[in-house]
Amino acid sequence: MKYIHAFFTLFLLASCDTLDVQPFQQLPDSRAINDAGSARAALLGTYSGVQNYYQLNFPVLGYLPGDNVRFNGTLNQFNQIDQNALSADNVIITETWTQIYQAINSANNVIAALPDLTDPLLSATEKNQLLGEAYFIRALGYFDLGRGWGGVPLVLKPTRSAADGQGIKRSTLVQTYDQVLADLIEAERLLPDGTTRNRAVKNTARALRARLHLYRGQWAEAETYATQVLAGAAYRLVTPYRAFSAAPFGSTESVLELTYSIADQNSQWNNWFPSALGGQYTLQPTPEFTSLINRADVGGNRAALLATVRVGTTDFVYGNLYNRAAQRDDPAYLIRVAELYLIRAEARARQDKLTDALADLNAIRSRASLTTVTVTSPAALLLAIENERRIEFAFEAHRWFDLVRTGRAGEVLGLTDQRKWVFPIPFNDIAADPDLIQNPGY
């Protein structure tokens, strides 16, 4: 059912001479926020919007164009991503763009409504918290759009009709990231302290800010904000690897994970598990990655990220990050403590703080039961960090974006056409919005 809306839109585009459709970045949301209960419900609905795009679509865009995962199936929308041959009418591209803007628009509704809302059941403290969470989610949405598509239209007010979004041209990537930073600053100001792991708090905003500064090449700031989070006793690596993804969820390694349940299921497992376990087995670890992670000097105990089931005389190796098929409640992992160590390691290496960078890298390797790295040159250390990130976050939304942000997608993947390092704007939006310009090469 998840693809019906997108396919229907594409059918309309193919069959109608006159287009009367609404661009996906101009999505109406008539949800009324008029008291404490509706404000809380609207904020939870905003998180649900993030769940929608992180359940499958955005992670797929983060790992399938890379070298850890391959697609084993016939659906063209996945094959295009796997082969780095995207078209502007790709269903996953269209759906992900739509879902992110839906989450942003939901956040915009909260941001617009809450400041003037008066209800004795909504304290000033809670109002600030809800506002801070909305600013954080909007920041996350625009960060994910920026790293996927480049500069995008910055819609900062609720859109309740197509007219509300007209005339909003694409911003540059710099401007998009500037907006992310502004929202994160406001989120951190408003959010409470604490260690809630499935909703944003101050340290969640700081962690995303560390990632933002890494993407922008602002090494000192990336180091500073990663350090602020790691300084808290509530954020620690768990041992062994994958203990963070074993129930009960919400371990000390999670900075932000999205919660699912039997009533609100995460379907990632279905794409990874072989048919013998009830899955489709369309997303598979590549043979190269399988060999790497099974090497004792590379994968260590992270080899637990793979599992094997035998059917007759054939062994099927599958990705095992999302592993509770029966419960279907595995979280989506957005920010982990391991990432903050490797953000700080890279930021320090870029500043020639090699000893400190090595310490951060080796904290991750130690957790994986690996020997310490002793490289002495910045270039060798940066490559070691890149390789560590590849294994550590193999089935999370990192590998493709890492190779693009470091300019290494050409050398590693053979994708030398840098126009293909960003995704196409969905065809529907280009056709319906005269102010929207397509990325070159599509």
Sequence and secondary structure as in RCSB ss.txt:
>XXXX:A:sequence
MKYIHAFFTLFLLASCDTLDVQPFQQLPDSRAINDAGSARAALLGTYSGVQNYYQLNFPVLGYLPGDNVRFNGTL
NQFNQIDQNALSADNVIITETWTQIYQAINSANNVIAALPDLTDPLLSATEKNQLLGEAYFIRALGYFDLGRGWG
GVPLVLKPTRSAADGQGIKRSTLVQTYDQVLADLIEAERLLPDGTTRNRAVKNTARALRARLHLYRGQWAEAETY
ATQVLAGAAYRLVTPYRAFSAAPFGSTESVLELTYSIADQNSQWNNWFPSALGGQYTLQPTPEFTSLINRADVGG
NRAALLATVRVGTTDFVYGNLYNRAAQRDDPAYLIRVAELYLIRAEARARQDKLTDALADLNAIRSRASLTTVTV
TSPAALLLAIENERRIEFAFEAHRWFDLVRTGRAGEVLGLTDQRKWVFPIPFNDIAADPDLIQNPGY
>XXXX:A:secstr
 TTHHHHHHHHHHHH SS     TTS        SHHHHHHHHHHHHHHHHHHHTTHHHHHHHTTTTSEEE S  
HHHHHHHTT   TT HHHHHHHHHHHHHHHHHHHHHHHGGG   TTS HHHHHHHHHHHHHHHHHHHHHHHHHHS
S B   S  SSGGGGTT  B  HHHHHHHHHHHHHHHHHHS  S  SSS  HHHHHHHHHHHHHHTT HHHHHHH
HHHHHTSTT    SSTTGGGSSS   TTEEEEE   SSS   HHHHHS GGGTS   EEE HHHHHHHTSTTTTG
GGGGGEEEEEETTEEEEEE SS  TTT    EEEEEHHHHHHHHHHHHHHTT HHHHHHHHHHHHHHTT      
 SHHHHHHHHHHHHHHHTTTSTTHHHHHHHTT HHHHH    GGGGS    HHHHHH TT    TT 
